[in-house]
């Protein structure tokens, strides 16, 4: 891949990821903290939706790793720091989820 294209792609991903991770975490928290249906079908659907949200968070983190982000060479240092914080937050959420499911 052309280095210029690769750098532009990584920069675009770095600009996109903080909002994507933040929105995904917010959405997951809002949905998962809502009322869980009492019936088996509703409970199963709610549980499945939560698992899909967790998978989405995992994919965003994998995308960040694939793009080798955060990257100190990215021009916007604030965006880079925000991305680093969002990745840490998302990883923490995943660890808490995985620890809770293994308890």
C-alpha positions as CSV (number, residue, x, y, z in Angstrom):
1,X,0.0,0.0,0.0
2,X,1.2,3.5,-0.8
3,X,2.6,5.1,2.4
4,X,0.7,8.3,1.7
5,X,-2.6,6.5,1.3
6,X,-1.8,4.4,4.4
7,X,-1.1,7.5,6.5
8,X,-4.3,9.2,5.3
9,X,-6.3,6.1,6.1
10,X,-4.8,5.8,9.6
11,X,-5.5,9.5,10.2
12,X,-9.1,9.1,9.0
13,X,-9.6,6.1,11.3
14,X,-8.0,8.0,14.2
15,X,-10.4,10.9,13.6
16,X,-13.4,8.5,13.4
17,X,-12.7,6.2,16.3
18,X,-13.1,8.4,19.4
19,X,-16.7,9.3,18.5
20,X,-17.4,5.7,17.4
21,X,-16.1,4.2,20.6
22,X,-17.8,6.9,22.8
23,X,-21.1,6.5,21.0
24,X,-20.9,2.7,21.2
25,X,-20.1,2.8,25.0
26,X,-22.8,5.3,25.7
27,X,-25.3,3.3,23.7
28,X,-24.3,0.1,25.4
29,X,-24.6,1.6,28.9
30,X,-28.0,3.1,28.1
31,X,-29.4,-0.1,26.7
32,X,-27.9,-2.5,29.2
33,X,-29.0,-0.4,32.2
34,X,-32.6,-0.4,31.0
35,X,-35.3,-2.7,32.1
36,X,-34.6,-6.3,31.2
37,X,-37.8,-8.1,30.0
38,X,-39.2,-10.7,32.3
39,X,-40.3,-13.1,29.5
40,X,-37.8,-15.6,28.1
41,X,-38.0,-14.3,24.5
42,X,-37.5,-10.7,25.6
43,X,-34.7,-11.6,28.0
44,X,-32.9,-13.6,25.2
45,X,-33.3,-10.7,22.8
46,X,-32.0,-8.2,25.3
47,X,-29.0,-10.5,26.2
48,X,-28.2,-11.0,22.5
49,X,-28.3,-7.2,21.9
50,X,-25.9,-6.6,24.7
51,X,-23.5,-9.3,23.3
52,X,-23.7,-7.6,19.9
53,X,-22.8,-4.3,21.5
54,X,-19.8,-5.9,23.2
55,X,-18.7,-7.4,19.9
56,X,-18.9,-3.9,18.3
57,X,-16.7,-2.4,21.0
58,X,-14.2,-5.3,20.5
59,X,-14.1,-4.6,16.7
60,X,-13.5,-0.9,17.2
61,X,-10.5,-1.8,19.5
62,X,-9.2,-4.3,16.9
63,X,-9.5,-1.6,14.2
64,X,-7.5,0.8,16.4
65,X,-4.8,-2.0,16.8
66,X,-4.8,-2.8,13.1
67,X,-4.2,0.9,12.3
68,X,-1.5,1.0,15.1
69,X,-3.3,3.7,16.9
70,X,-3.0,5.9,18.8
71,X,0.0,7.3,16.9
72,X,2.2,10.1,18.0
73,X,2.8,11.1,14.4
74,X,-0.8,12.1,13.9
75,X,-1.0,15.9,13.6
76,X,-3.9,16.5,15.9
77,X,-2.5,15.7,19.4
78,X,-5.8,16.3,21.1
79,X,-7.5,13.8,18.9
80,X,-4.7,11.3,19.5
81,X,-5.0,11.7,23.3
82,X,-8.8,11.4,23.1
83,X,-8.4,8.2,21.1
84,X,-5.9,6.8,23.6
85,X,-8.4,7.5,26.4
86,X,-11.3,6.0,24.5
87,X,-9.4,2.8,23.8
88,X,-8.4,2.5,27.4
89,X,-12.0,3.1,28.5
90,X,-13.3,0.5,26.0
91,X,-10.8,-2.0,27.1
92,X,-11.7,-1.5,30.7
93,X,-15.4,-2.0,29.9
94,X,-14.6,-5.2,28.1
95,X,-12.4,-6.5,31.0
96,X,-15.3,-5.7,33.4
97,X,-17.7,-7.5,31.2
98,X,-15.5,-10.5,30.7
99,X,-14.7,-10.7,34.5
100,X,-18.4,-10.4,35.3
101,X,-19.3,-13.2,33.0
102,X,-16.6,-15.5,34.4
103,X,-17.7,-14.9,38.0
